[in-house]
Amino acid sequence: MEFRRIGDIEVSAIGLGGMPMSIEGRPDEDRSVRTIHAALDAGVTLIDTADAYHLYADEVGHNESLIARALASYGGDTSGVLVATKGGHLRPGDGSWTQDSSPEYLKAACEASLKRLGVEAIGLYQHHRPDPRVPYADSIGAIRDLLDAGKIRMAGISNADPDQIQQAQEILGGRLVSVQNQFSPAFRSSEPELALCDKLGIAFLPWSPLGGIAQAGELGSRFAPFGRVAEAHGVSPQRVCLAWMLAKSPVVLPIPGASRPESIRDSVAAVDLHLTAEELALLD
């Protein structure tokens, strides 16, 4: 496994995104636990979740609780695993996503996440998404307060633009360690945020990193280069996609979602796939 830094710790260069195990189309718990255990077996030490990763209104924190149970039942050492969670998004149970980034909600959400994860301090707590009803400075101020109080070890933000990254870094007194934005072959508009994170030395965690790369491997013309490179190496287009991301900057740590053991095993193998400059230019 290749390792990269988030704040003052090293984690696996490929993380596991937990969302598919808890929202629409989720598998049974046994398969989810096997997926998490397979990730740990493969050397994954970064697992990303959120209190909003659930399906029904009465099961807030479903994914956090699932991950806590999977870690507890794993036969090996999990002390080096960083569980990153988020607060500020809500799911009322009708399939929609809503927001509440008020300081009061974020602090209460953090307390609830602490209990579900069974820890004294959350390794990485991330503001999930800007709330247009709440001044961004107030939301990040709440994250700062949680950091100062020792409720969280590290602070991150998600779905942020460059100005918000700069603002969060200032409010947190230079302690912002990560930015989690959507980034994939189909969603390239976070290039400026990635470049800024590279400049500041802040980890950039692409969510939904395999967007545009069909799970069945059937690629449209726009993403055909990923298929050609994959064929040349005898690997999946998904693995090529993650290797392409890793090559962009040492601050990039993709967190592909998975709900099958074989999916996360394939994703993790991207750290061993080294693409040529010509291949990277083609994919770009």
C-alpha positions as CSV (number, residue, x, y, z in Angstrom):
1,M,0.0,0.0,0.0
2,E,1.1,3.5,-0.8
3,F,0.6,6.1,2.0
4,R,-0.2,9.8,1.9
5,R,-0.7,12.4,4.6
6,I,-3.8,13.9,6.1
7,G,-2.7,16.5,8.6
8,D,-0.1,14.9,10.9
9,I,-0.8,11.2,10.1
10,E,-0.2,8.9,7.2
11,V,-3.1,6.9,5.7
12,S,-3.6,4.6,2.7
13,A,-3.5,6.5,-0.6
14,I,-6.8,4.9,-1.5
15,G,-9.6,5.1,1.0
16,L,-13.0,3.4,1.3
17,G,-16.2,5.5,0.8
18,G,-19.0,4.0,2.9
19,M,-22.0,5.7,1.4
20,P,-23.1,2.9,-1.0
21,M,-23.5,0.5,2.0
22,S,-26.2,2.6,3.6
23,I,-28.3,4.5,1.0
24,E,-30.5,3.4,-1.9
25,G,-29.6,0.0,-3.3
26,R,-27.5,-0.9,-0.2
27,P,-26.6,-4.6,0.4
28,D,-27.3,-6.6,3.5
29,E,-25.0,-6.0,6.5
30,D,-23.0,-9.2,6.0
31,R,-21.8,-8.1,2.6
32,S,-21.1,-4.6,3.8
33,V,-19.0,-5.9,6.7
34,R,-17.1,-8.3,4.4
35,T,-16.4,-5.3,2.1
36,I,-15.0,-3.2,5.0
37,H,-12.9,-6.2,6.2
38,A,-11.6,-6.7,2.7
39,A,-10.5,-3.1,2.6
40,L,-8.7,-3.5,5.9
41,D,-7.1,-6.7,4.7
42,A,-5.8,-4.8,1.6
43,G,-4.2,-2.1,3.7
44,V,-6.9,0.6,3.7
45,T,-6.5,2.8,6.7
46,L,-8.9,5.6,5.6
47,I,-12.7,5.1,5.8
48,D,-15.0,8.0,4.9
49,T,-18.6,8.2,6.2
50,A,-21.2,10.7,7.3
51,D,-24.2,10.9,9.6
52,A,-26.4,11.5,6.6
53,Y,-25.5,8.2,4.9
54,H,-28.7,6.4,5.7
55,L,-32.0,5.6,4.0
56,Y,-34.8,6.1,6.4
57,A,-35.5,9.1,8.7
58,D,-35.2,7.0,11.8
59,E,-31.7,5.6,11.1
60,V,-29.5,8.7,11.1
61,G,-25.9,7.5,11.3
62,H,-26.6,4.1,9.8
63,N,-23.2,4.1,8.0
64,E,-21.2,5.3,11.1
65,S,-22.8,2.5,13.2
66,L,-22.1,-0.1,10.5
67,I,-18.4,0.9,10.3
68,A,-18.1,0.9,14.0
69,R,-19.5,-2.7,14.1
70,A,-17.2,-3.8,11.3
71,L,-14.1,-2.4,12.9
72,A,-15.1,-4.1,16.2
73,S,-15.5,-7.5,14.6
74,Y,-12.3,-7.3,12.5
75,G,-9.7,-9.8,13.7
76,G,-6.7,-7.5,13.2
77,D,-5.4,-4.3,14.6
78,T,-7.5,-1.3,13.6
79,S,-5.8,1.3,15.8
80,G,-4.2,2.9,12.8
81,V,-7.5,3.3,10.8
82,L,-8.7,6.9,10.4
83,V,-12.5,7.2,10.3
84,A,-13.5,10.5,8.7
85,T,-17.1,11.5,9.1
86,K,-19.1,14.6,8.3
87,G,-22.0,16.8,9.6
88,G,-24.3,19.3,8.0
89,H,-26.3,17.2,5.6
90,L,-29.7,15.5,6.5
91,R,-31.9,13.0,4.8
92,P,-35.6,13.3,5.8
93,G,-36.4,9.9,4.5
94,D,-38.1,10.8,1.2
95,G,-35.0,10.3,-0.9
96,S,-34.0,14.0,-0.7
97,W,-31.0,15.7,0.9
98,T,-31.3,18.8,3.0
99,Q,-28.9,20.9,5.0
100,D,-28.4,22.3,8.4
101,S,-25.0,23.8,9.0
102,S,-26.0,25.9,12.0
103,P,-23.4,25.9,14.8
104,E,-25.9,24.3,17.2
105,Y,-26.7,21.5,14.8
106,L,-23.1,20.8,13.9
107,K,-22.1,20.5,17.5
108,A,-25.0,18.2,18.4
109,A,-24.3,16.1,15.3
110,C,-20.7,15.7,16.3
111,E,-21.7,14.5,19.8
112,A,-24.0,12.0,18.2
113,S,-21.3,10.8,15.8
114,L,-18.9,10.4,18.7
115,K,-21.3,8.0,20.4
116,R,-22.1,6.0,17.3
117,L,-18.4,5.6,16.4
118,G,-17.6,4.8,20.0
119,V,-14.6,7.1,20.3
120,E,-13.5,9.9,22.5
121,A,-12.4,12.1,19.6
122,I,-13.3,11.9,15.9
123,G,-10.2,11.5,13.8
124,L,-11.3,13.7,11.0
125,Y,-14.6,15.7,11.1
126,Q,-15.7,17.5,8.0
127,H,-18.2,20.2,7.3
128,H,-20.4,18.4,4.8
129,R,-21.8,21.1,2.6
130,P,-22.3,24.9,2.7
131,D,-25.8,25.9,3.9
132,P,-27.1,29.0,2.1
133,R,-29.1,29.9,5.2
134,V,-26.1,30.0,7.5
135,P,-23.0,32.2,7.1
136,Y,-20.1,30.0,6.1
137,A,-17.9,31.6,8.8
138,D,-20.5,30.5,11.5
139,S,-20.4,26.9,10.3
140,I,-16.6,26.7,10.2
141,G,-16.5,28.5,13.5
142,A,-18.4,25.6,15.0
143,I,-15.8,23.2,13.5
144,R,-13.1,25.3,15.1
145,D,-14.8,25.1,18.5
146,L,-15.0,21.3,18.2
147,L,-11.3,21.2,17.4
148,D,-10.4,23.5,20.3
149,A,-12.6,21.4,22.6
150,G,-10.8,18.2,21.6
151,K,-14.0,16.6,20.3
152,I,-12.2,16.1,16.9
153,R,-8.6,15.6,16.2
154,M,-8.5,17.1,12.7
155,A,-10.9,19.4,10.7
156,G,-11.9,19.2,7.0
157,I,-14.4,20.7,4.7
158,S,-16.4,19.3,1.8
159,N,-18.1,20.7,-1.4
160,A,-16.1,23.9,-1.0
161,D,-14.9,26.4,-3.6
162,P,-11.4,28.1,-3.5
163,D,-12.7,31.1,-1.5
164,Q,-14.3,28.9,1.1
165,I,-11.1,26.9,1.4
166,Q,-9.1,30.0,2.1
167,Q,-11.8,31.3,4.5
168,A,-11.9,28.0,6.4
169,Q,-8.1,27.9,6.6
170,E,-8.1,31.3,8.1
171,I,-10.9,30.6,10.6
172,L,-9.3,27.4,11.7
173,G,-6.0,29.1,12.2
174,G,-4.1,27.2,9.6
175,R,-5.4,23.8,10.8
176,L,-7.5,22.8,7.8
177,V,-6.2,19.4,6.8
178,S,-8.5,18.2,4.0
179,V,-11.0,19.2,1.3
180,Q,-13.5,16.6,0.0
181,N,-15.0,17.6,-3.4
182,Q,-16.6,15.7,-6.2
183,F,-13.9,15.0,-8.8
184,S,-13.9,12.3,-11.6
185,P,-13.5,11.9,-15.3
186,A,-17.1,13.1,-15.7
187,F,-16.7,16.0,-13.1
188,R,-13.6,18.0,-13.7
189,S,-14.8,21.4,-12.3
190,S,-12.9,20.9,-9.0
191,E,-9.5,21.3,-10.7
192,P,-9.1,24.8,-9.2
193,E,-9.7,23.4,-5.7
194,L,-7.3,20.5,-6.3
195,A,-4.6,23.0,-7.4
196,L,-5.2,25.1,-4.4
197,C,-4.9,22.1,-2.0
198,D,-1.7,21.1,-3.8
199,K,-0.3,24.6,-3.2
200,L,-1.4,24.7,0.5
201,G,-0.3,21.1,1.2
202,I,-3.9,20.1,2.1
203,A,-5.2,16.6,1.4
204,F,-7.8,16.5,-1.5
205,L,-10.3,13.7,-1.2
206,P,-12.2,13.2,-4.5
207,W,-15.7,11.8,-3.8
208,S,-17.4,9.7,-6.5
209,P,-14.0,9.4,-8.2
210,L,-15.3,6.8,-10.6
211,G,-18.0,9.0,-12.1
212,G,-18.3,8.4,-15.8
213,I,-16.6,5.0,-15.6
214,A,-19.5,2.6,-15.9
215,Q,-19.3,-0.2,-13.4
216,A,-20.0,-2.7,-16.2
217,G,-16.9,-1.3,-18.0
218,E,-18.9,-0.1,-21.0
219,L,-17.5,3.4,-21.7
220,G,-19.0,6.1,-23.8
221,S,-16.8,7.8,-26.3
222,R,-15.9,10.6,-23.9
223,F,-14.2,8.1,-21.6
224,A,-12.9,5.6,-24.2
225,P,-9.3,6.5,-23.4
226,F,-9.7,5.0,-20.0
227,G,-10.8,1.8,-21.7
228,R,-7.9,1.8,-24.1
229,V,-5.3,2.3,-21.4
230,A,-7.0,-0.4,-19.2
231,E,-6.9,-2.9,-22.1
232,A,-3.2,-2.2,-22.6
233,H,-2.5,-2.9,-19.0
234,G,-4.9,-5.8,-18.6
235,V,-6.8,-4.0,-15.7
236,S,-10.2,-2.4,-15.2
237,P,-11.0,1.1,-16.3
238,Q,-11.8,1.9,-12.7
239,R,-8.3,1.0,-11.7
240,V,-6.9,3.3,-14.4
241,C,-9.1,6.1,-13.3
242,L,-7.8,6.0,-9.7
243,A,-4.2,5.7,-10.9
244,W,-4.7,8.8,-13.0
245,M,-6.0,10.7,-10.0
246,L,-3.1,9.6,-7.8
247,A,-0.6,10.8,-10.4
248,K,-2.2,14.3,-10.4
249,S,-0.7,15.3,-7.0
250,P,0.7,13.7,-3.8
251,V,-2.2,15.4,-1.9
252,V,-4.9,13.4,-3.8
253,L,-6.5,10.5,-1.8
254,P,-9.5,9.1,-3.7
255,I,-12.2,7.5,-1.6
256,P,-14.1,5.2,-4.0
257,G,-17.4,3.9,-2.7
258,A,-17.8,0.2,-2.5
259,S,-20.4,-2.4,-1.4
260,R,-18.6,-5.5,-2.6
261,P,-15.2,-6.9,-1.5
262,E,-14.0,-7.3,-5.0
263,S,-14.7,-3.7,-5.8
264,I,-12.5,-2.3,-3.1
265,R,-9.8,-4.8,-3.8
266,D,-9.6,-3.6,-7.4
267,S,-9.6,0.0,-6.3
268,V,-6.7,-0.6,-3.9
269,A,-4.6,-2.1,-6.7
270,A,-4.5,1.3,-8.4
271,V,-1.5,2.2,-6.2
272,D,0.6,-0.4,-8.1
273,L,-0.5,0.8,-11.6
274,H,2.1,3.3,-12.9
275,L,0.9,5.2,-16.0
276,T,3.3,6.7,-18.6
277,A,3.4,10.4,-19.3
278,E,1.8,9.7,-22.6
279,E,-1.0,7.8,-21.0
280,L,-1.6,10.5,-18.4
281,A,-1.8,13.1,-21.2
282,L,-4.3,11.0,-23.1
283,L,-6.5,10.6,-20.0
284,D,-6.2,14.4,-19.2
